[in-house]
Amino acid sequence: MERFLTTGQVATLTGVSESYLEKGRIYGYGPPFIRLRPGSKSGAIRYRLSAVMHWLEERQCDPEAGHV
């Protein structure tokens, strides 16, 4: 069973602010999310834990390999 997280929970897990995540939804740089009321600009937002973890892994840097 997939675990779903609120914006606050993702902020705590990742160490970024809720504001960063909210702006990331608008500008497309945050983790993928689910809007529970499609077509509405209001309503609950949830993030799949697996999607957040994948998003974090994509941002991993390896200074020894020259990826910063």
trRosetta pair geometry for C-beta under 8 A, 3 or more apart (Angstrom, degrees):
i j d omega theta_ij theta_ji phi_ij phi_ji
2 48 5.6 -36 179 -141 127 102
2 49 7.0 180 -174 31 74 91
2 50 6.6 -76 -135 1 100 116
3 48 7.5 112 76 -160 52 55
3 49 4.3 21 76 -9 101 133
4 34 7.3 -57 -136 41 122 132
4 46 4.2 6 180 178 118 129
4 47 6.8 143 -160 67 65 37
4 48 6.2 -42 -102 -96 68 48
4 49 7.2 -121 -83 -24 19 81
5 9 4.0 -130 -166 91 100 126
5 10 5.1 123 118 -55 130 82
5 13 7.0 -35 -154 -6 161 142
5 46 6.6 135 62 -162 37 72
5 47 4.8 -32 63 63 94 93
5 48 7.8 99 16 -159 86 3
5 49 5.9 101 -24 -75 113 76
5 52 6.7 -13 37 -21 140 151
6 9 4.7 98 51 6 75 102
6 10 7.2 -140 94 -3 40 86
6 44 7.9 -72 -118 -162 89 96
6 45 7.5 94 -150 82 57 73
6 46 6.7 -47 -89 -109 44 66
6 47 7.8 5 108 18 1 90
7 10 5.8 -57 -149 37 32 109
7 11 6.3 36 151 -23 65 106
7 18 5.2 77 141 -141 111 95
7 21 5.3 167 -153 102 96 142
7 22 6.8 38 -152 -62 146 81
7 45 5.8 46 -49 81 105 117
7 47 7.5 107 -85 -14 47 114
8 11 5.6 -52 -148 33 31 114
8 12 6.5 30 154 -16 64 105
8 18 6.0 -13 -89 -88 58 122
9 12 5.7 -53 -150 37 32 111
9 13 6.2 32 153 -19 65 109
9 47 8.0 -157 78 48 101 110
10 13 5.6 -55 -143 39 32 113
10 14 5.9 8 166 0 68 115
10 16 8.0 -25 131 59 84 98
10 21 5.9 111 95 -108 124 153
10 31 6.8 -139 -159 41 141 137
10 47 5.0 49 -70 37 137 152
10 52 5.6 -143 -129 -116 105 143
11 14 6.5 -69 -137 49 21 93
11 15 7.8 -177 174 5 52 2
11 16 5.9 -103 -134 82 66 61
11 17 5.9 8 -143 -168 121 19
11 18 4.7 -50 -63 -65 151 66
11 20 7.6 131 -115 49 95 100
11 21 6.0 -107 -71 -11 89 135
12 15 7.9 24 -175 -67 22 40
13 52 6.7 51 99 146 143 146
14 52 7.0 -119 -57 -177 117 113
14 56 6.5 -152 -117 -87 101 116
16 20 4.3 -92 166 73 112 147
16 21 6.4 127 105 -46 115 87
17 20 4.6 110 58 -2 79 98
17 21 7.3 -145 99 1 50 84
18 21 5.6 -57 -154 40 38 111
18 22 6.2 40 149 -22 70 105
19 22 5.6 -51 -143 36 32 112
19 23 6.3 28 158 -13 65 106
20 23 6.1 -59 -148 42 27 106
20 24 6.1 34 150 -26 63 110
20 30 7.3 141 137 -93 73 110
21 24 5.3 -51 -143 34 31 119
21 25 6.8 39 154 -26 62 95
21 30 5.2 102 -143 -135 55 143
21 31 7.6 -23 -134 29 97 90
22 25 5.9 -47 -159 23 32 112
22 26 7.2 25 147 -12 61 104
23 26 5.6 -57 -156 37 41 111
23 27 5.9 3 160 9 76 113
23 29 7.9 -7 116 49 84 105
23 30 7.5 134 82 -40 55 120
24 27 6.4 -68 -127 56 27 87
24 28 7.3 -95 -178 73 57 10
24 29 4.8 -97 -134 75 85 71
24 30 2.2 102 129 -42 130 104
24 31 7.3 43 132 14 141 51
25 30 5.5 -34 -50 45 53 138
25 33 5.9 -30 -108 25 108 145
25 45 7.1 -57 -96 -139 155 152
30 33 7.1 11 109 -28 116 115
30 55 7.7 14 165 -166 46 153
31 47 5.7 57 101 -145 125 129
31 51 5.6 125 174 130 108 94
31 52 4.8 20 -155 -105 168 62
31 55 3.8 -112 -105 -19 93 168
31 56 8.0 -14 -82 -35 122 70
32 47 7.3 130 89 -138 56 82
32 48 7.2 -7 90 31 103 102
32 51 4.6 -88 58 -178 105 140
32 55 7.1 -167 6 -62 73 123
33 45 5.3 -1 173 -173 133 103
33 46 6.8 149 -166 78 80 35
33 47 5.2 -52 -110 -87 76 77
33 51 8.0 -175 -70 106 36 146
34 45 7.0 147 75 -161 51 54
34 46 4.8 -22 61 67 104 87
34 47 7.2 175 14 -85 82 28
34 48 7.1 79 -19 -35 117 85
35 38 5.7 118 90 -88 106 52
35 40 7.2 -175 161 63 124 77
35 43 6.2 83 -177 86 86 115
35 44 7.8 145 -158 87 48 50
35 45 5.9 -26 -101 -103 61 73
36 43 5.4 -139 67 153 85 114
36 44 4.3 10 23 70 133 97
36 45 7.3 -138 -3 -79 87 24
36 46 6.5 66 -50 -1 103 107
37 40 4.0 -19 120 40 112 132
37 42 7.1 -7 67 89 139 59
37 43 3.3 -153 23 -96 120 172
37 44 7.2 102 -7 33 92 68
40 43 5.0 75 95 -8 127 127
47 51 6.2 -130 -177 74 81 113
47 52 5.2 69 148 -55 127 112
48 51 4.1 82 67 4 100 107
48 52 6.9 -171 88 -9 52 81
49 52 5.7 -55 -150 36 33 111
49 53 6.4 32 154 -18 67 106
50 53 5.8 -54 -147 37 31 111
50 54 6.3 33 153 -19 64 106
51 54 5.6 -52 -146 37 32 112
51 55 6.3 38 152 -23 64 106
52 55 5.5 -52 -148 35 31 116
52 56 6.5 33 152 -19 64 103
53 56 5.7 -52 -150 35 33 112
53 57 6.4 35 151 -20 65 105
54 57 5.6 -53 -148 35 33 113
54 58 6.5 38 153 -24 64 102
55 58 5.9 -51 -153 29 30 114
55 59 7.1 18 152 -11 60 109
56 59 6.0 -70 -159 39 35 106
56 60 7.3 59 145 -51 65 85
57 60 5.6 -22 -161 -16 43 117
61 67 5.6 -162 -152 118 62 82
61 68 5.1 51 -164 -134 129 38
62 65 4.2 25 110 27 119 111
62 66 7.8 5 96 40 83 36
62 67 4.7 41 49 54 81 108
63 66 7.5 43 -172 -78 35 19
63 67 7.5 -106 -72 64 24 54
63 68 5.6 46 -100 -84 73 97
